[in-house]
Amino acid sequence: MADYQGKKVVIIGLGLTGLSCVNFFLARGVTPRVMDTRVAPPGLDKLPPEVDRWLGDLNDEWLLGSDLIVASPGIALANPALRAAADAGVEIVGDVELFCREAQAPIVAITGSNGKSTVTTLVGEMAKAAGINVGVGGNIGVPALMLLEQHCELYVLELSSFQLETTSSLHAAAATILNVTEDHMDRYPLGLQQYRAAKLRIYENARVCVVNADDALTMPVRGADERCVSFGVDVGDYHLNRQQGDIWLRVKGEKVLNVKEMVLGGQHNYTNALAALALADAVGLPRASSLKALTTFTGLAHRFQLVHERNGVRWINDSKATNVGSTEAALNGLQVEGTLHLLLGGDGKSADFSPLGRYLQGDKVRLYCFGRDGAQLAELRPDVATRTGTMDEAMKLIAARVAPGDMVLLSPACASLDQFKNFEQRGDCFARLAKELG
């Protein structure tokens, strides 16, 4: 455990995570200072009066005069003010680094461009099914530092590439990179390898590395080593086995569960289940309780979630697909009896949309492209694309065109912030319109 006595600490970014950092230091007898580039950040009303605050921009003087900066994942280390502080010898960490220095129980650490929230929640459910006191959080739900307030026998953390950039004391009992596809390219100007390098930090000092046999970018830098366990669609220690129309989860040659017993559907969710099972096995959770959790887990909101079904038409909310890889995962192996009406659009974060093209062939696909990058998305297949300003307009057009057997899928391949507060609001809006129009 680190000693922060007498340290001048500056926290950048408020909100729930920033407040958890403030409370962490106050509990240790250190009064930090807080700054936020927003004039009225969330959580401002809960900030204790003795904590100095600076709002609207960054205070270079505070940063340069500090011993320790705890930076929000939302601010890039390349920010000139942070670079100046780093050059002056100021230590810069994130909340996850503070957590890792204190945690006394094993940690399962999960990152990836897609599927990490599902896998994190699933491993948490497997631990609960085994009767273990588990703390689940990080980039999902509860900030990591708040997990220290309860007694836990195991921690399961979802970690973003941004969080990993400022974390160096993670010694995970089991760690995974589920997949690496283009995302946040506006934050990683050097491209995919720079983004991957941030994710690879999760394997440093990990006891077991769970890698994706179908994605070479998830391998450690020097390739697979004795720490590695693999999962994949057709290959890997944990893979899918197809027999007489059935699909089984198979572990090292042994069939362990028929996917018919799972509530979750779709090939991407079956591989998520394999990854979760590999992580659970790696930390010694009983296989029987892990498999039981797989049969009861219903999935997370906004992640390929069936929100309405009527007159043979299924309306699926996959609003969490905020990047190209996530939409690819939704489309890969998708079975639709009739026509697929696919909603794409929002802020593409400078991504290349062309990998989607291969999934949009044939005459049973219609595209509805909206928002900031709608025109660019419509170019994927101009012959079947309809361009609208908003998702609402697209939904009204779709409602007039659907027939039994069709699927309406919101899997936008883009962030939502050009027109919505977040992907949850976008998904809620889709679900409401599906019920009203469908």
C-alpha positions as CSV (number, residue, x, y, z in Angstrom):
1,M,0.0,0.0,0.0
2,A,1.3,3.4,-0.9
3,D,1.8,6.3,1.5
4,Y,0.4,9.6,0.2
5,Q,1.1,11.7,3.4
6,G,2.3,15.1,2.7
7,K,1.8,14.7,-1.1
8,K,0.3,17.6,-3.1
9,V,-2.3,15.7,-5.2
10,V,-4.3,17.1,-8.1
11,I,-7.3,15.2,-9.5
12,I,-8.3,16.0,-13.1
13,G,-12.0,15.2,-13.9
14,L,-14.9,15.0,-11.5
15,G,-18.0,12.8,-12.0
16,L,-18.4,9.5,-10.1
17,T,-14.7,8.4,-10.7
18,G,-13.3,11.8,-9.7
19,L,-15.3,11.8,-6.5
20,S,-14.1,8.3,-5.7
21,C,-10.5,9.6,-6.0
22,V,-11.3,12.6,-3.7
23,N,-12.8,10.3,-1.1
24,F,-9.9,7.9,-1.4
25,F,-7.4,10.7,-0.5
26,L,-9.5,12.3,2.2
27,A,-9.8,8.9,4.0
28,R,-6.0,8.9,4.0
29,G,-5.6,12.3,5.5
30,V,-4.7,14.0,2.2
31,T,-6.8,16.9,0.9
32,P,-6.5,17.0,-2.9
33,R,-7.2,19.7,-5.4
34,V,-9.7,19.1,-8.2
35,M,-9.9,20.5,-11.7
36,D,-12.3,19.9,-14.6
37,T,-12.4,21.4,-18.1
38,R,-16.2,21.5,-17.7
39,V,-17.7,24.5,-16.0
40,A,-20.4,22.5,-14.2
41,P,-19.1,18.9,-14.1
42,P,-21.3,16.1,-12.6
43,G,-20.7,15.5,-8.9
44,L,-19.7,19.2,-8.2
45,D,-22.5,19.4,-5.6
46,K,-21.0,16.4,-3.7
47,L,-17.5,17.9,-3.5
48,P,-16.6,18.6,0.1
49,P,-16.1,22.4,0.7
50,E,-12.5,22.0,1.9
51,V,-11.4,20.7,-1.5
52,D,-10.1,23.5,-3.8
53,R,-11.6,23.3,-7.3
54,W,-10.7,24.9,-10.7
55,L,-13.3,24.7,-13.5
56,G,-13.5,25.5,-17.2
57,D,-9.9,24.6,-18.2
58,L,-6.7,23.1,-16.7
59,N,-4.6,25.1,-14.2
60,D,-0.9,24.6,-15.3
61,E,0.4,26.2,-12.1
62,W,-1.5,23.6,-10.0
63,L,-0.3,20.7,-12.2
64,L,3.4,21.8,-12.2
65,G,3.3,22.4,-8.4
66,S,1.9,18.9,-7.6
67,D,3.6,15.7,-6.6
68,L,0.9,13.4,-8.0
69,I,-1.7,13.9,-10.7
70,V,-4.7,11.5,-10.9
71,A,-5.9,12.0,-14.5
72,S,-9.4,11.1,-15.7
73,P,-9.3,8.5,-18.6
74,G,-11.0,11.1,-20.7
75,I,-7.9,13.3,-20.9
76,A,-5.1,12.2,-23.1
77,L,-1.6,11.9,-21.8
78,A,-0.6,13.8,-24.9
79,N,-2.4,16.9,-23.6
80,P,0.3,19.7,-23.5
81,A,-0.4,20.5,-19.9
82,L,0.0,16.9,-18.8
83,R,3.2,16.5,-21.0
84,A,4.7,19.6,-19.3
85,A,3.9,18.1,-15.9
86,A,5.4,14.8,-16.9
87,D,8.5,16.5,-18.2
88,A,8.9,18.3,-14.9
89,G,8.9,14.9,-13.1
90,V,5.3,14.9,-11.8
91,E,3.9,11.4,-11.4
92,I,0.7,10.8,-13.4
93,V,-1.6,7.9,-12.6
94,G,-5.3,7.0,-13.0
95,D,-7.8,5.7,-10.5
96,V,-7.2,2.1,-11.5
97,E,-3.5,2.5,-10.6
98,L,-4.5,3.7,-7.1
99,F,-6.8,0.7,-6.8
100,C,-4.2,-1.8,-7.9
101,R,-1.8,-0.5,-5.2
102,E,-4.4,-1.3,-2.5
103,A,-6.2,-4.4,-3.6
104,Q,-5.7,-7.4,-1.5
105,A,-7.7,-10.0,-3.5
106,P,-7.0,-11.5,-6.9
107,I,-8.0,-9.4,-9.9
108,V,-9.5,-10.6,-13.2
109,A,-8.8,-7.9,-15.8
110,I,-10.7,-7.6,-19.0
111,T,-10.2,-5.3,-22.0
112,G,-11.0,-5.4,-25.8
113,S,-12.6,-3.2,-28.4
114,N,-15.9,-5.2,-28.0
115,G,-17.7,-7.5,-25.6
116,K,-15.8,-6.5,-22.5
117,S,-18.9,-5.3,-20.5
118,T,-20.6,-8.6,-21.3
119,V,-17.6,-10.7,-20.3
120,T,-16.9,-8.7,-17.2
121,T,-20.5,-9.0,-16.0
122,L,-20.6,-12.7,-16.9
123,V,-17.4,-13.5,-14.9
124,G,-19.0,-11.6,-12.0
125,E,-22.1,-13.7,-12.2
126,M,-20.0,-16.9,-12.3
127,A,-18.3,-15.8,-9.1
128,K,-21.6,-15.0,-7.5
129,A,-23.0,-18.4,-8.5
130,A,-20.0,-20.0,-6.7
131,G,-20.9,-18.0,-3.5
132,I,-17.9,-15.8,-3.7
133,N,-17.9,-12.1,-2.5
134,V,-17.0,-10.4,-5.8
135,G,-16.5,-6.8,-6.7
136,V,-17.3,-5.9,-10.3
137,G,-16.4,-2.5,-11.7
138,G,-13.8,-0.3,-13.4
139,N,-15.0,1.0,-16.7
140,I,-18.4,-0.5,-16.1
141,G,-20.8,0.4,-13.2
142,V,-18.8,1.1,-10.0
143,P,-15.5,3.0,-10.1
144,A,-12.6,0.7,-9.1
145,L,-11.8,2.6,-5.9
146,M,-15.3,2.2,-4.6
147,L,-14.8,-1.6,-4.6
148,L,-12.2,-1.2,-1.9
149,E,-15.0,-0.1,0.5
150,Q,-16.5,-3.7,0.6
151,H,-14.9,-7.0,1.6
152,C,-14.1,-8.9,-1.7
153,E,-12.5,-12.3,-2.3
154,L,-12.2,-11.5,-6.0
155,Y,-12.3,-8.4,-8.2
156,V,-13.4,-8.4,-11.8
157,L,-12.5,-5.2,-13.7
158,E,-13.4,-4.0,-17.1
159,L,-10.5,-1.7,-18.3
160,S,-10.4,0.6,-21.2
161,S,-7.3,1.4,-23.2
162,F,-7.4,4.9,-21.7
163,Q,-7.4,3.5,-18.1
164,L,-4.5,1.1,-18.9
165,E,-2.3,3.9,-20.2
166,T,-2.0,5.2,-16.6
167,T,-1.8,1.8,-14.8
168,S,1.5,0.1,-14.0
169,S,0.9,-1.9,-10.8
170,L,-1.7,-4.3,-12.1
171,H,-0.8,-7.9,-11.4
172,A,-3.9,-9.7,-12.7
173,A,-4.6,-13.3,-11.7
174,A,-6.1,-13.6,-15.2
175,A,-6.2,-11.0,-17.9
176,T,-7.7,-10.9,-21.4
177,I,-7.8,-8.8,-24.5
178,L,-10.9,-10.1,-26.2
179,N,-10.3,-8.4,-29.6
180,V,-8.6,-5.4,-31.1
181,T,-10.4,-3.5,-33.9
182,E,-10.2,0.2,-34.8
183,D,-11.6,2.5,-32.2
184,H,-10.8,5.9,-30.7
185,M,-8.5,6.6,-33.6
186,D,-9.0,10.3,-32.8
187,R,-7.0,9.6,-29.6
188,Y,-4.4,7.4,-31.2
189,P,-3.0,9.4,-34.1
190,L,-0.3,6.7,-34.8
191,G,-3.1,4.2,-35.6
192,L,-4.1,0.7,-34.6
193,Q,-0.7,-0.4,-33.2
194,Q,-0.6,2.6,-30.8
195,Y,-4.1,1.6,-29.5
196,R,-3.1,-2.0,-29.3
197,A,0.0,-1.1,-27.3
198,A,-2.2,0.5,-24.6
199,K,-4.4,-2.7,-24.4
200,L,-1.3,-5.0,-24.2
201,R,-0.4,-3.3,-20.9
202,I,-3.0,-5.6,-19.3
203,Y,-0.8,-8.7,-19.7
204,E,2.2,-7.2,-17.9
205,N,2.7,-9.2,-14.7
206,A,-0.5,-11.3,-15.4
207,R,-0.4,-14.9,-14.2
208,V,-2.7,-16.2,-17.0
209,C,-3.3,-14.5,-20.3
210,V,-6.6,-15.4,-22.1
211,V,-6.0,-14.7,-25.8
212,N,-8.3,-14.8,-28.8
213,A,-7.0,-17.5,-31.2
214,D,-8.9,-15.7,-34.1
215,D,-7.2,-12.3,-33.5
216,A,-3.4,-12.1,-33.6
217,L,-3.5,-8.6,-32.2
218,T,-4.6,-10.0,-28.8
219,M,-1.4,-11.9,-28.4
220,P,1.4,-10.7,-26.1
221,V,4.1,-8.7,-28.0
222,R,6.5,-11.7,-28.2
223,G,3.7,-14.1,-29.1
224,A,1.9,-16.7,-27.1
225,D,3.9,-18.0,-24.1
226,E,3.3,-20.6,-21.3
227,R,0.9,-18.1,-19.5
228,C,-1.5,-18.2,-22.5
229,V,-4.8,-19.9,-22.7
230,S,-6.8,-19.4,-26.0
231,F,-10.4,-19.2,-27.0
232,G,-11.9,-19.0,-30.6
233,V,-14.7,-19.9,-32.9
234,D,-13.2,-23.1,-34.3
235,V,-9.8,-23.2,-32.7
236,G,-8.3,-22.6,-29.3
237,D,-8.3,-24.4,-25.9
238,Y,-11.9,-23.1,-25.6
239,H,-13.9,-23.2,-28.8
240,L,-17.2,-24.0,-30.5
241,N,-18.1,-27.4,-31.7
242,R,-20.8,-27.9,-34.3
243,Q,-22.6,-31.3,-34.4
244,Q,-25.8,-32.2,-36.2
245,G,-27.1,-28.7,-36.1
246,D,-26.1,-28.2,-32.4
247,I,-23.4,-25.9,-31.2
248,W,-21.5,-26.8,-28.0
249,L,-19.0,-24.9,-25.9
250,R,-15.9,-27.2,-25.8
251,V,-13.0,-27.0,-23.4
252,K,-9.8,-28.9,-24.3
253,G,-11.7,-31.5,-26.3
254,E,-14.6,-31.9,-23.8
255,K,-18.1,-30.7,-24.6
256,V,-19.3,-28.7,-21.6
257,L,-22.5,-26.9,-22.6
258,N,-25.0,-26.9,-25.5
259,V,-25.7,-23.2,-26.5
260,K,-29.4,-24.1,-26.6
261,E,-29.2,-23.9,-22.8
262,M,-28.0,-20.3,-22.9
263,V,-30.3,-17.3,-23.0
264,L,-27.6,-15.3,-24.9
265,G,-27.7,-15.7,-28.6
266,G,-25.3,-15.0,-31.5
267,Q,-21.9,-16.3,-32.3
268,H,-20.2,-13.3,-30.7
269,N,-21.9,-14.1,-27.5
270,Y,-20.9,-17.7,-27.6
271,T,-17.2,-16.6,-27.9
272,N,-17.8,-14.1,-25.1
273,A,-19.0,-17.1,-23.0
274,L,-15.9,-19.1,-23.9
275,A,-13.7,-16.2,-22.8
276,A,-15.6,-15.8,-19.5
277,L,-15.3,-19.5,-18.8
278,A,-11.5,-19.4,-19.5
279,L,-11.1,-16.5,-17.0
280,A,-13.3,-18.2,-14.4
281,D,-11.3,-21.5,-14.8
282,A,-8.0,-19.6,-14.5
283,V,-8.9,-18.2,-11.1
284,G,-10.3,-21.5,-9.8
285,L,-14.0,-20.9,-9.9
286,P,-15.9,-24.2,-9.9
287,R,-16.9,-25.2,-13.5
288,A,-20.4,-26.3,-12.5
289,S,-21.4,-22.9,-11.1
290,S,-19.8,-21.1,-14.0
291,L,-21.9,-23.2,-16.5
292,K,-25.0,-22.6,-14.4
293,A,-24.4,-18.8,-14.7
294,L,-24.2,-19.2,-18.5
295,T,-27.6,-20.7,-18.6
296,T,-29.3,-17.9,-16.6
297,F,-27.4,-14.8,-17.8
298,T,-29.7,-12.7,-20.0
299,G,-27.2,-10.2,-21.3
300,L,-26.8,-6.5,-20.9
301,A,-29.0,-3.6,-22.2
302,H,-28.1,-2.1,-25.5
303,R,-26.0,-5.1,-26.5
304,F,-27.8,-7.1,-29.2
305,Q,-30.9,-6.9,-27.1
306,L,-34.3,-7.9,-28.5
307,V,-36.5,-5.0,-27.4
308,H,-39.7,-5.7,-29.4
309,E,-41.2,-8.5,-31.5
310,R,-44.5,-8.2,-33.3
311,N,-46.0,-9.6,-36.5
312,G,-42.9,-11.6,-37.1
313,V,-40.6,-8.6,-37.0
314,R,-37.7,-8.5,-34.5
315,W,-36.3,-5.1,-33.3
316,I,-32.8,-5.4,-31.9
317,N,-31.0,-2.7,-29.9
318,D,-27.2,-2.9,-30.3
319,S,-26.6,0.7,-29.5
320,K,-23.4,-0.2,-27.6
321,A,-21.9,-0.9,-31.1
322,T,-20.0,2.4,-31.0
323,N,-17.2,1.2,-33.4
324,V,-16.9,-0.8,-36.6
325,G,-15.6,-4.0,-35.0
326,S,-18.7,-4.2,-32.7
327,T,-21.0,-3.9,-35.7
328,E,-19.0,-6.5,-37.5
329,A,-19.5,-8.8,-34.5
330,A,-23.2,-8.3,-34.6
331,L,-23.4,-9.0,-38.4
332,N,-21.0,-12.0,-38.5
333,G,-23.1,-15.1,-38.8
334,L,-26.4,-13.3,-38.4
335,Q,-29.4,-15.3,-39.5
336,V,-32.4,-13.3,-40.9
337,E,-35.3,-15.0,-42.6
338,G,-36.5,-11.9,-44.4
339,T,-34.8,-8.5,-44.9
340,L,-32.3,-6.9,-42.6
341,H,-33.0,-3.2,-42.0
342,L,-29.8,-1.9,-40.5
343,L,-29.5,1.5,-38.8
344,L,-26.0,3.0,-39.0
345,G,-24.8,6.5,-38.0
346,G,-23.4,9.0,-35.6
347,D,-19.8,10.1,-35.0
348,G,-17.4,7.5,-36.5
349,K,-14.4,8.8,-34.6
350,S,-12.3,8.9,-37.9
351,A,-12.7,5.1,-38.4
352,D,-12.6,3.2,-41.7
353,F,-16.1,1.8,-42.4
354,S,-15.1,-0.4,-45.3
355,P,-14.7,-3.7,-43.3
356,L,-18.5,-3.6,-43.0
357,G,-19.0,-3.9,-46.7
358,R,-18.6,-7.7,-46.9
359,Y,-21.6,-8.2,-44.5
360,L,-23.9,-6.0,-46.5
361,Q,-24.1,-8.0,-49.8
362,G,-27.2,-9.5,-51.3
363,D,-30.7,-8.2,-52.0
364,K,-32.0,-8.7,-48.4
365,V,-30.3,-5.7,-46.8
366,R,-31.5,-2.2,-46.5
367,L,-29.3,0.6,-44.9
368,Y,-30.6,3.6,-43.1
369,C,-27.8,6.1,-42.4
370,F,-28.1,9.1,-40.1
371,G,-26.1,11.6,-38.1
372,R,-22.7,13.2,-38.6
373,D,-21.2,10.3,-40.7
374,G,-24.4,9.1,-42.3
375,A,-23.3,10.1,-45.8
376,Q,-20.1,8.3,-45.5
377,L,-21.9,5.1,-44.3
378,A,-24.4,5.3,-47.1
379,E,-21.5,4.9,-49.6
380,L,-21.0,1.3,-48.3
381,R,-24.0,0.4,-50.6
382,P,-25.6,3.4,-52.2
383,D,-28.1,1.2,-54.0
384,V,-29.8,0.1,-50.8
385,A,-29.0,3.0,-48.6
386,T,-31.5,5.7,-47.4
387,R,-29.9,8.8,-45.9
388,T,-31.8,10.6,-43.1
389,G,-30.9,13.4,-40.7
390,T,-31.9,11.6,-37.5
391,M,-32.6,8.0,-36.3
392,D,-36.3,9.0,-35.6
393,E,-36.8,9.7,-39.3
394,A,-35.2,6.4,-40.3
395,M,-37.4,4.5,-37.9
396,K,-40.5,6.0,-39.4
397,L,-39.4,4.9,-42.9
398,I,-38.6,1.4,-41.7
399,A,-41.9,0.9,-39.9
400,A,-43.7,1.5,-43.1
401,R,-41.6,-1.1,-45.0
402,V,-41.1,-4.1,-42.7
403,A,-42.7,-7.5,-43.4
404,P,-42.9,-10.7,-41.3
405,G,-39.5,-12.4,-41.0
406,D,-37.6,-9.1,-41.1
407,M,-35.1,-7.8,-38.5
408,V,-34.6,-4.1,-37.6
409,L,-31.1,-3.8,-36.1
410,L,-29.6,-0.7,-34.6
411,S,-25.9,-1.4,-34.6
412,P,-24.6,2.1,-35.6
413,A,-20.7,1.5,-35.8
414,C,-20.4,5.0,-34.4
415,A,-20.4,7.0,-31.1
416,S,-23.7,8.7,-30.3
417,L,-22.5,12.1,-29.0
418,D,-23.4,14.0,-32.2
419,Q,-27.1,13.6,-31.5
420,F,-27.5,11.9,-28.1
421,K,-26.2,12.2,-24.5
422,N,-24.7,8.7,-24.7
423,F,-25.3,5.3,-26.3
424,E,-27.8,4.4,-23.6
425,Q,-30.1,7.3,-24.5
426,R,-29.8,6.3,-28.2
427,G,-30.7,2.7,-27.3
428,D,-33.7,3.8,-25.1
429,C,-34.9,6.0,-28.0
430,F,-34.7,3.1,-30.4
431,A,-36.6,0.8,-28.0
432,R,-39.3,3.4,-27.4
433,L,-39.8,4.0,-31.2
434,A,-39.7,0.2,-31.9
435,K,-42.7,-0.3,-29.5
436,E,-44.5,2.8,-30.8
437,L,-44.0,2.2,-34.5
438,G,-43.7,-1.6,-34.6
